[in-house]
Amino acid sequence: MTGPATNERMTRLLSLVPYLTARPGGVPLAEAARDFGVPERQLRRDLDLLWMCGLPGYGPGDLIDLAFEGDRVRVTFTAGMVRPLRLTTDEAVALVVALRTLLELPGLAEQEAVSRALAKVSAAAGHAAERVTPVALSVDAREQSLAVVRRGLEQGRALHLHYYVPTRDERTERTVDPLRLLLVDGRSYLEAWCRRAEGLRLFRLDRVDDVEVLDEPAAPPPGVHLRDLDNGIYQPEPGAPVVRLRLARTARWVAEYYPVEDVREVDDPPGGLAVALRTGDLAWARRLVASLGGAAGVEEPAELAGAVAADARAALARYGEQAGA
């Protein structure tokens, strides 16, 4: 399973080679880290991984080669990663269909950029692109919500939401003052001031059951600051409890999918990780551990460990009852 951190790292790795190739004299590690928006320690880990990538065969002449000179790094062999991308006809046609579909979505913020990309791919596909039939789209509930939210933003009006909160398995109603729409990892979010919670909140549009533009102006508190998303969409409050988990090898993806504060390799279980993350909702952490099916153990807090142990005992008791029936 891949998450935001994995996707961001893959994008960074694919960009590093042309970035370094454009600087044949090398670049200071600190400058490269700043350009990519990551700590220098993370960039060094990326370069270590990049060093082991290359063309099939993976002999000394097939792998990407880097040279470190003091605090500078340069690429000395690209293993072909600077070759231009060549699409097959089927791949180009699939991209044309996807981009045309994307253009039909209501409320698309980057319409001009998508249109430019479509024009370039269509030109590359040639006659094959001309034979692509128009794509018929049905407007589902999420798209309808997106259109309504966008209208509220454009008109500067408050919104009334019916919103599902999965961590509590609860459907709520609330009035919000919309601030902006976001598209993160393929999901649409509304950032708004929630009058019920009296705070800034992010609402996933696929969890909005119904939304209505109210006949009153949006009135967020003066000076409210939009969320900085440089560290990802999920940002728990600094004072939220720390949950420490010990993950088996099969659950290592948790460290990539969620923003952990601390992660280290452990031998027990073999190939496992010890991670720490913050969450203001221990019920969510309880469900996460349960979903991992024994591949995660709770070290802290004791309250969560006790709840998970009680869940396990209850499950065993039910299993025993069914086996004896």
N, C-alpha and C positions, 0 to 999 in steps of 0.2 A: 504494500500500500504506500502510495506517495502522498505527500502533503505539501503545503506551501513552501516550507524550507527546502524540501527536495527539489521542487520545481525551480525555485530561485537559484539553487546551486547549479542545476543543470544548465540554465540559461547563462549563468556566469562562466561556467567552464567552456561553453561553446563560444563565448565572446572573448575569452582571455587570449586565445591564440592570435586572432587577427589584431587584437589590441597590442600585443607584444610585437607582432610582425611589423606593425606600423611604426615601431620605435626600435629600429635595429641596433641603436647604441645602448639599449637597455633602459629601464625605468626604476626609480627607487621604489622599494616595496611599500613604503608609507604612502607615496603618491598614488600607486596603483590601488591600494586599499581604499584610499579616499575617493578615487574615481569610481570604484565599484560600490562604495557605500557600505563596506564591511570592515570589521576590525582587522588589523594586520595579522593577528594570529589565525583568523579564519582564512585570509588570503593565502597564507603559507600552507594551510591544510589543503586548500584547493590546488595549489601548485604541486604539492606532493602527489595528489591524486592524478592530476593532469600528466605528470611524468610517467604514469603507468598506462596511459591511453595511447591508442594508435591503430594502425591497420591490422587486419587479421594476419596471423603469423607471429606477431608480438616478439620478434627477435630484436636485437639491438638496433638494426636498421629500420625497424618498423614503428618504433615508439616515438612519441613526441620527446624532444630533448631540450632541456633548459640549462642555462648557465647562470650561476649565482656568483656575483663579484661584489664582495662586501655587502652593502645594503641594496644592491641593484640586481635585477633579474632580466634576462633576455632569452628569446627563443632561438635555438640554433638549428632545429629541425622540426617542421610542422606536421609531418606524417600525412600530408595531403589535406589538412583541415582548412586550407585557404582556397581549395578548389571551389569554383562556383557551383551552386546547387543546380542539378539538372532534374527536372520533373519528367516522369513518364506521362503519356497522354492521359491515362486513367487518373493519375495523381493530380494533374492540372485541372481536369474536368471536375474532380471531387472538390477541389479548392474553389472553383468557380461557383458550384452549387452552394457550398457552405457560405461563401461571401455574399451571394445574392440573398440567401436565406437571412443572414445577419442584417442586411440592409432593410429587410421588411419588419424587423422588430420595432415596436413603438418605443419612443424614448431613447433611441440609441444616441449616445453622446458623441462618439467618434465617427459620425457618418462620413465626413469628408475623407478621413484616413482610410476607412473601409472601401470607399468608392475608388480611391487612388490604387489601393491594392488590387481591387477587382479588375481595374483597367489594365494593370501590368500583367496579371496572371492570364487574363483573357487574350492579351496580345501574344503572350508566350504560347498559349494553347492553340492559337490559330483557328483553323476551320472547326476543330473539335469543339471549341467553346461556343461557336455559332449554333451548333446542333443541340446544345443544352436547352431543354424545354423549361419554361417558367416554373418556378417552384410555388406550389399552392400551400399557404400557411393557414392553420387554424389558430385563432387567438385564444390561448388558454387563460386560466384565471390569473396566473402570474403576470402575463403580458397586460391583462386588463388592469391589474393593480399598478403596474409600472406606469401605464398611461395616466391613471388617475393621480398618482403621486407626482408625476411630472407636471400635470396641470395645476396641482396645488402649489408646487414650487414656483411655477411661472406666474401664478396669480397672487402669490404671497399670502395664501390662505392656510388656516389650520386644518388638520386632518383628524378624522375619527377612525381608529383602527380596531378591527377584531383580530387579535394576534395570538398565535399559539406559542407557548413557552415550553419547549421540550424538556428542560431540566426539571420542571414541576409537573409535566404532563397536564397543562392547564391552558384553557382558552381565556383570554382576557380582553377587556375593552379599555381603550385609553384615548385621550386626545393629545395630539402632539403638534409641535411647531416645527415644520420641516426646514432643514438647513441645506442638505445636498444629497444627491444620489451618487452611489459608488458602485463600481464593478470590480470585484476582487475574486480572483481564482474562478471566474466563470459564474459567480453569483452576484445578484443585485442586492444592494443594501440601501436603506434610507437612514441617514443620520439626522436625528431630530431631538428637540428638547421634549422630554416626556413630562407632562404635567402631573401624572399620577406618581411617578418616581421622583419628581423634582430633580431631574438630572439629565445629562446628555446620554442618549442611547442609540445603538445601532439595531435596526430591524431588518431581518432577512425577508425579502419580498415573497419568497416561496413559503413563508410561514404566516403571511397575511391572508386571512380568510376573506376579509371584506375591508374596503377602505372608501371613505366618503370625504369629499371636499366640503368643509363647513363654510357657512356664510359669516365668517369672522376672520379678521386678519391674524396671520401668524405673529406671535409676540414672544420670541425667546428672550431670556434675561439679557440685559446689556452686558457686553464684554464676554459672552460665552465663547470659549475657544474650541474650534473644531479638533477632532482627534488626530494625532500624528500617527499615521499608519506605517511608518518606516519599520516598526517592529512587529508588523502583522496585524491582522484584524482582531485577534483575541488578545486583549490586554487587561488582565485582572488588576484590581486596585492594589496599590503597594502594601496595604495592611491586611490583605486577604490571607487566610491560613496557608501554610506551606504543607503540601502533601508529598511525602517521600515514598517512592515505589521502587521495588526491585523487580526488574523485568527479565523474563527468559529471552533466549535468542529470538523466538518467534514473535515477541512483542517489542522488539527494538524500534519498530516503526513509530511507536508513541513519541520517542525523543525527536523525531523529524516532524511529526504531524502537529504536536502541541509545543508552545513556547516554553521550554523548560529553563529553569534558572541554573541548574547544575546537572551535569551528566558525567559519569565515570564508568569505565569498564570494571567488571567484577568477574571473579572465577566461580562464584556460587550465586545463581546457577551458571554452568559453563557457557561462555559467550554472552553472558547477560550484561545488563546495565543497571546502575543505580541512578535514579533521576529525582529531581525535585521540581515541582511546579506549584504555582499559586492558583487557588480558586476560591471564590466566595460561596460556592455551592458544593458542600460535601456530598449532597445527594447525587450530583453529577459524577463526582469522583467514584462514588460507590457503584454507580452503574457502569462506569468505565472499567473498573476492576472486574466486575461480574462478567462483562462482555469478553474479557480476555481469557476466560475459561481456565483459570489456574496458572496462566502464564505471567501473572503479576502478584506480588505480595506487598502488603502495606507495612511500612516501617513507622510512619508517623502520618497523622496524629493517632493517638490510641483510640479515640472515639470512632474514627473511620475503620481502624483495624477490627474493633469489636463488632461494628455493624456488618462488615464483610464476613467475619467468622460466623455471626448469627445467620446470615443469609445462606452460607454454605451448610450449616447444620440443618436449617429448615429444608433445603433442597435434598439433602441426604435422607431426611425423615420422610419426605414425600416420595422419594424413590423407593424407600423400604416399604412404604404402604402400598405402592403400586405393584412392587415385586411380590408381595404377599397376597395380593388380591386374587 
